[in-house]
């Protein structure tokens, strides 16, 4: 697949014995996950139409096309579901999809190149940009805050950072 994709949910295993799955949505509006179908697996090899059947604890019970038995549903436990980036709604100017940030050039406030965004991590206390530069042995994590990342320019493909002292030494 050449178009960027965004992880919008994950399958938690079977729900009942008739092929329904437990579905955890990562969308701001959890039920909107059904609007982005067909969804694919991470490798893009399998596509699913999705229909939410009801809300359950920690997510939804859902039907996926081609999944008709408990065994098939259980085999999908832990599978992440992806939507095509162009299917997702536009965001306000100060919000970004993680997929849009990956690969952007990272410059310091003086314009010096520091590397590129390798990944975006969210461990619950706020997002972190993982930056890897050409001469770096290991990547660096930068808090994705206005103070540390004052500018994100998707149009030019760059992020301006003001990293804490000593982070890139």
Secondary structure, DSSP 8 states (H G I E B T S, - for coil): --S-EEEEEEEEEE-SSSS-EEEEE-SSSGGGGGGG-SEE-TTS--EE-EEEEEEETTEEEEEETT--SHHHHHHTTT-EEEEEGGGS----TT---HHHHTT-EEEETTS-EEEEEEEEEE-SS-EEEEEE-TT-SS-EEEE-STTT--EEETTTTEEEE---TTTT-
